[in-house]
Amino acid sequence: MLLPYHFNTDDTEDRTPPVVSYCPDDINLTAPFALASSMAISWFPEPIAFDNSGLVPVLTQTHATGDLFEIGTTQVMYTFVGGSGKVATCTFLVRSKIYCSIK
């Protein structure tokens, strides 16, 4: 059984970081003023990565789809570590603002 933190120990050196797919573009959200919570929910396709080592890259992330985001700009980062320790990242911004309709 291979542990997630297994590093490639064969004679060929893996010099290729994982390949990231589904890294979203920056996201702009508008929260209704009625929520009065100063928060907005963001749904986005979660990035995934593949590594040529054959192992599933180890993932760390700052946020996930469905998280609440404060009004303002938040950087979201997904970091993938491949079998040889090479790193790939996906970074994007979530910008939230309040929508207020005065009648």
C-alpha positions as CSV (number, residue, x, y, z in Angstrom):
1,M,0.0,0.0,0.0
2,L,1.3,3.5,-0.9
3,L,0.8,6.3,1.5
4,P,-0.2,9.7,0.2
5,Y,3.2,11.2,1.0
6,H,5.1,8.5,-0.9
7,F,7.9,9.9,-3.0
8,N,9.2,8.3,-6.1
9,T,12.2,6.2,-5.3
10,D,13.1,4.6,-8.7
11,D,16.1,5.6,-10.8
12,T,14.3,8.1,-13.0
13,E,13.8,11.5,-11.5
14,D,10.3,12.9,-11.9
15,R,10.7,16.6,-12.8
16,T,7.1,17.2,-13.8
17,P,4.7,18.8,-11.3
18,P,1.0,17.6,-11.3
19,V,-1.2,18.9,-14.1
20,V,-4.2,20.9,-12.7
21,S,-7.6,20.8,-14.4
22,Y,-10.7,22.9,-13.8
23,C,-9.0,25.9,-12.3
24,P,-11.8,28.5,-12.3
25,D,-11.4,32.1,-13.5
26,D,-12.0,34.8,-10.9
27,I,-15.5,34.8,-9.6
28,N,-17.8,37.8,-9.0
29,L,-20.7,37.4,-6.5
30,T,-23.5,39.6,-5.5
31,A,-25.3,39.0,-2.2
32,P,-28.8,40.3,-1.6
33,F,-28.9,43.1,1.0
34,A,-31.7,41.3,2.7
35,L,-29.3,38.6,3.9
36,A,-27.6,41.3,6.1
37,S,-24.9,38.8,6.9
38,S,-22.2,40.4,4.7
39,M,-21.5,37.0,3.3
40,A,-22.0,35.3,-0.1
41,I,-21.9,31.6,-1.1
42,S,-19.7,30.6,-4.0
43,W,-20.2,27.5,-6.0
44,F,-17.4,26.6,-8.4
45,P,-16.0,23.5,-10.1
46,E,-13.3,22.2,-7.7
47,P,-9.8,22.0,-9.3
48,I,-8.3,18.5,-9.7
49,A,-4.8,17.4,-10.5
50,F,-3.1,14.4,-12.1
51,D,0.5,13.3,-11.6
52,N,2.7,11.2,-13.9
53,S,3.9,9.3,-10.8
54,G,0.6,7.3,-10.8
55,L,-0.2,8.6,-7.3
56,V,-3.0,10.9,-6.4
57,P,-1.5,14.3,-5.6
58,V,-1.9,15.5,-2.0
59,L,-4.3,18.4,-1.8
60,T,-4.4,21.4,0.5
61,Q,-6.9,24.2,-0.1
62,T,-7.9,27.5,1.5
63,H,-11.6,27.3,0.6
64,A,-14.0,24.8,-1.0
65,T,-17.0,25.2,-3.2
66,G,-20.1,26.2,-1.2
67,D,-18.1,28.2,1.3
68,L,-19.3,31.5,2.6
69,F,-17.2,34.5,1.5
70,E,-17.1,37.8,3.3
71,I,-17.9,40.9,1.2
72,G,-14.7,42.0,-0.5
73,T,-12.0,40.1,-2.3
74,T,-10.7,36.7,-1.2
75,Q,-7.9,34.7,-2.7
76,V,-8.6,31.0,-3.1
77,M,-5.7,28.6,-3.5
78,Y,-5.5,24.9,-4.2
79,T,-2.1,23.3,-3.8
80,F,-1.3,19.8,-5.2
81,V,1.9,17.9,-4.3
82,G,2.8,15.1,-6.7
83,G,4.6,11.8,-5.9
84,S,8.0,13.3,-6.3
85,G,7.3,16.3,-4.2
86,K,6.7,18.7,-7.2
87,V,4.0,21.3,-6.5
88,A,1.3,22.7,-8.7
89,T,-1.3,25.4,-7.7
90,C,-4.6,26.8,-8.8
91,T,-5.3,30.4,-7.6
92,F,-8.3,32.6,-8.2
93,L,-10.2,35.4,-6.6
94,V,-13.7,35.5,-5.3
95,R,-15.1,39.1,-5.3
96,S,-18.3,39.6,-3.2
97,K,-20.4,42.7,-3.1
98,I,-23.9,43.5,-1.7
99,Y,-26.8,44.3,-4.1
100,C,-29.1,46.9,-2.7
101,S,-32.2,47.9,-4.6
102,I,-33.9,51.1,-3.3
103,K,-37.5,51.6,-4.3
